């Protein structure tokens, strides 16, 4: 039985993770975390998903990690990095679906992989991670005469843009083309921009409604266009991917992994 702690339990992803873990025969919900001052503190975590778990939601991360096997975190960078340090102290594995980390945050996660086992991926969806493999293949084939544009759409509550998934898609395409995304990315266009530089990888962001997550990468050539699209209609796809990542970490004492490792796509 894998004893899992869910961070941000009352949020949209937290509830999906609770539901997925409660339904999985090989998982036991060991802890449910919320920020200090949350109105949900002290309530039974099961009440968030219409169940009874007899597990009070807490803001005491260190206590929740005692006896746990893995923490799953889809919160915010500052919270995740705090949880990361406590997981290192408690020697608890960590699955990170949080996005929006800066270079220092990513470095801290990589360093933690020397002591504990970590799966860090901007998107836990099996379909998205298959798409990353397809994008690598497409970029290598369409490496001449094709412009690359990435369009992503998310719900009105998402706070970072472009999405971590869109950026990862850009990184995969750039690497396949022998480019550095830091120098070739263009984030939105306005006014008289001049002709498009063929070396650019463009990003466009849409925010609104309750869109769970849509991503399209377009390879635009002369007389033809190839599009690779993934659309998520439920957060449950990310939750199930996160459980798959947690299973992958079972028995691993340390190391930094991503969903390509989890799915055997490397």
C-alpha positions in Angstrom: 0.0 0.0 0.0 1.4 3.4 -1.0 0.8 6.0 1.7 0.3 9.3 -0.1 0.0 12.9 1.2 -1.9 15.4 -1.0 -0.9 19.1 -1.0 -3.5 21.8 -1.7 -6.2 19.3 -0.9 -9.1 21.7 -1.3 -8.1 23.0 -4.7 -9.3 21.7 -8.1 -6.3 19.4 -8.5 -6.2 18.5 -4.9 -9.8 17.2 -5.0 -9.1 15.2 -8.1 -6.0 13.7 -6.5 -8.0 12.8 -3.4 -10.6 11.1 -5.5 -8.1 9.2 -7.6 -6.1 8.0 -4.6 -9.2 7.1 -2.6 -10.4 5.0 -5.6 -7.0 3.3 -6.2 -6.7 -0.1 -4.4 -2.9 0.3 -3.9 -3.1 3.8 -2.4 -3.9 5.0 1.1 -4.6 8.7 1.7 -2.2 9.3 4.6 -2.4 13.1 4.8 -4.1 16.2 3.3 -2.5 19.6 3.4 -3.8 23.1 3.2 -2.2 26.5 3.7 -2.3 28.2 7.1 -5.5 30.1 7.6 -7.5 27.9 5.2 -11.2 27.5 6.2 -10.8 23.8 5.4 -8.3 23.1 8.2 -9.6 20.5 10.6 -12.3 19.2 8.3 -12.3 15.6 7.2 -10.4 15.4 3.8 -13.1 13.0 2.7 -15.7 15.7 2.8 -14.0 17.4 -0.2 -15.0 14.4 -2.3 -18.2 13.3 -0.7 -16.5 10.5 1.3 -15.4 9.7 4.8 -11.7 9.4 5.4 -11.5 10.3 9.1 -8.5 12.4 8.1 -8.3 16.0 9.3 -6.9 18.5 6.8 -3.8 20.1 8.3 -1.1 22.7 7.7 1.5 20.8 9.7 3.5 19.4 6.7 6.2 17.8 8.8 3.7 15.9 10.9 1.7 14.8 7.8 4.9 13.4 6.2 5.6 11.1 9.1 5.1 7.5 7.9 4.3 8.6 4.4 5.7 7.2 1.2 5.1 10.1 -1.2 3.8 13.6 -1.4 2.0 14.8 -4.5 2.1 18.5 -5.0 0.2 20.6 -7.6 0.3 23.9 -5.7 2.6 26.9 -6.3 6.3 27.2 -6.6 6.9 28.8 -3.2 4.8 26.2 -1.4 6.3 23.3 -3.4 9.8 24.4 -2.6 9.0 24.5 1.1 7.4 21.0 0.9 10.5 19.9 -1.0 12.8 20.8 1.9 10.6 18.9 4.4 10.4 15.9 2.1 14.2 15.8 2.1 14.3 15.9 5.9 11.7 13.2 6.2 13.1 11.1 3.3 9.7 11.1 1.5 9.4 10.8 -2.3 7.8 13.7 -4.1 5.7 14.0 -7.3 5.7 17.6 -8.5 3.1 18.9 -11.0 3.5 22.5 -10.0 4.5 24.9 -12.8 6.0 28.4 -12.9 9.4 27.7 -11.3 12.3 30.0 -12.0 15.9 28.7 -12.6 16.7 28.7 -8.9 13.6 26.7 -8.1 14.4 24.1 -10.8 18.0 23.9 -9.5 16.7 23.2 -6.0 14.5 20.4 -7.3 17.4 18.9 -9.2 19.6 19.0 -6.1 16.9 17.3 -4.1 17.1 14.4 -6.5 20.5 13.5 -5.0 18.8 12.6 -1.7 15.2 11.6 -2.4 13.3 10.3 -5.4 11.4 13.0 -7.4 9.2 13.0 -10.4 9.0 16.6 -11.8 6.9 17.2 -14.9 4.9 20.2 -16.1 2.1 17.9 -17.2 1.3 14.5 -15.8 -1.1 13.5 -18.6 -0.1 10.3 -20.4 -1.4 11.9 -23.6 0.6 15.0 -23.3 3.8 13.1 -22.7 3.1 10.9 -25.7 2.6 14.2 -27.6 6.1 15.3 -26.5 7.6 12.3 -28.1 5.6 12.9 -31.3 6.8 16.6 -31.3 10.4 15.5 -31.2 9.8 13.3 -34.2 7.9 15.9 -36.1 10.5 18.6 -35.5 13.3 16.4 -36.8 11.4 15.6 -40.0 10.0 19.1 -40.5 13.3 20.9 -39.8 13.4 22.9 -43.1 10.8 25.3 -44.5 8.4 25.0 -41.5 7.6 27.7 -38.9 6.7 26.6 -35.4 3.9 28.2 -33.4 2.4 27.0 -30.1 -1.1 28.0 -28.9 -2.4 27.1 -25.4 -5.6 27.8 -23.6 -6.5 27.4 -19.9 -9.1 28.4 -17.4 -9.4 32.0 -16.1 -7.8 31.1 -12.7 -4.4 30.0 -14.1 -1.7 32.4 -12.9 1.3 31.7 -15.1 1.7 32.0 -18.9 2.6 30.4 -21.1 1.7 27.2 -19.4 4.5 24.9 -18.2 3.3 22.3 -20.7 3.5 24.8 -23.6 7.1 25.8 -22.5 8.1 22.1 -22.3 6.7 21.5 -25.8 8.8 24.5 -27.0 11.8 23.1 -25.3 11.4 19.7 -27.0 10.9 21.2 -30.4 13.8 23.6 -30.0 16.2 20.8 -28.9 15.2 18.7 -31.9 15.9 21.6 -34.2 19.2 22.4 -32.5 18.0 25.7 -31.1 17.9 27.3 -27.6 14.4 28.2 -26.6 15.7 31.1 -24.4 16.9 32.9 -27.5 14.4 31.9 -30.2 11.1 32.1 -28.3 8.6 34.9 -29.0 5.8 35.4 -26.5 3.0 37.2 -28.2 3.1 39.8 -31.1 1.8 43.3 -31.4 2.1 46.2 -33.8 4.4 46.3 -36.8 6.6 43.3 -36.0 8.2 42.9 -39.5 8.5 39.6 -41.3 8.7 36.5 -39.2 12.2 35.2 -38.4 12.2 31.6 -39.5 14.2 30.6 -36.5 11.5 31.8 -34.0 9.2 29.6 -32.0 6.1 31.6 -31.2 3.8 31.3 -28.2 0.2 32.5 -27.9 -1.8 32.3 -24.7 -5.6 32.2 -24.2 -7.2 32.5 -20.7 -10.9 32.1 -20.0 -13.8 30.1 -18.7 -13.1 26.6 -17.3 -10.8 25.2 -20.0 -8.8 22.5 -18.3 -5.9 22.6 -20.8 -5.6 22.8 -24.6 -2.3 22.7 -26.4 -1.5 22.9 -30.1 1.9 22.9 -31.8 1.7 24.0 -35.5 4.4 23.3 -38.0 3.5 25.7 -40.9 5.1 25.1 -44.3 4.4 26.1 -47.8 1.1 24.6 -48.9 0.7 22.4 -45.9 0.4 22.5 -42.1 1.0 19.8 -39.5 -0.7 20.2 -36.1 -0.2 18.1 -33.0 -3.0 18.9 -30.4 -3.8 17.6 -27.0 -7.0 18.6 -25.2 -7.8 17.8 -21.6 -11.4 17.7 -20.5 -10.9 16.6 -16.9 -8.3 17.1 -14.2 -8.6 13.4 -13.5 -6.2 12.7 -16.3 -3.5 14.6 -14.5 -4.4 13.0 -11.2 -4.2 9.4 -12.6 -0.8 10.3 -14.2 0.4 11.6 -10.8 -0.5 8.3 -9.2 1.3 6.5 -12.0 4.4 8.6 -11.2 4.0 7.8 -7.5 4.0 4.1 -8.3 7.1 4.5 -10.4 9.0 6.0 -7.4 8.2 2.9 -5.2 11.5 1.3 -4.3 13.6 4.2 -5.6 15.7 5.9 -2.9 16.8 8.9 -4.9 16.9 10.4 -8.4 15.2 13.0 -10.5 12.7 11.7 -13.1 10.1 13.0 -15.4 7.0 11.5 -17.1 9.0 10.2 -20.0 10.8 8.0 -17.5 7.6 7.0 -15.9 6.0 6.0 -19.2 9.1 4.3 -20.6 9.4 6.7 -23.5 13.2 7.3 -23.1 
